[in-house]
Structures are given as C-alpha cells and as structure tokens.
C-alpha cells in the first residue's frame, strides 16, 4: 500500500515496515541532487523529525520522518550516487526503511488521489 505526506515523502507499507523516499514531484522541485545524508540504522524518530538531508544545485532540504519508528535499513546506493533520486525517486531511490511504532498511524496519511490533488 502506498501513502504520501504533505511534505512530499512516499511510503510503501509492508508488514509494519515503511520504505520511505521522496516523491517525483519533490525530486523535480529540488533539481539535480549532489548529496544525500541518511539516518543511522537503529536510530528512532518521531513523526515530523528531520531524518535525512538532500542537497541539490539549487538548495538543501530535509526529508522528514513520516511516522514514529526505528530505522532498520538505509539505501547506500543513493549516498554513492545521488542522481538516482532524480532518475527513479519512487523506485530504486528509496531513502530508508522504518519499523513503525504503530502501523495504524499510516491511516492518517494521504492516498495517491489526495496527494495528486495537493500538488495540482
């Protein structure tokens, strides 16, 4: 199941774990990424915390943690090659996996139709 935040993160939910990345819209707004900093595996975040940082030729921006949880995995490939975020933001360029403190909290996030309405 895919969910979205108003801050332009996407989440793919499977068995209480969310794979998190930034949306195509966000990647297009940022421009060509030159740097990605990811959180440490094992660190815990609350909804809305700064979890990762991206820098483009235009600006630096935070990637927010969409829900409460613990980081279980990060995508080293986007640190090694930040341009992956521009070429496949909602696929191979995921940022981190988050074990949700409460999977039911995902119900409060946007579905695809609501997200598309937000960015229209």
Secondary structure as UniProt FT lines:
FT   STRAND          2..4
FT   TURN            6..7
FT   STRAND          9..14
FT   TURN            15..16
FT   STRAND          17..22
FT   HELIX           24..30
FT   STRAND          33..37
FT   TURN            41..42
FT   STRAND          44..45
FT   TURN            47..48
FT   STRAND          50..56
FT   STRAND          60..64
FT   STRAND          69..74
FT   HELIX           76..80
FT   HELIX           83..87
FT   TURN            89..93
FT   STRAND          96..100
FT   HELIX           103..108
FT   HELIX           112..119
//
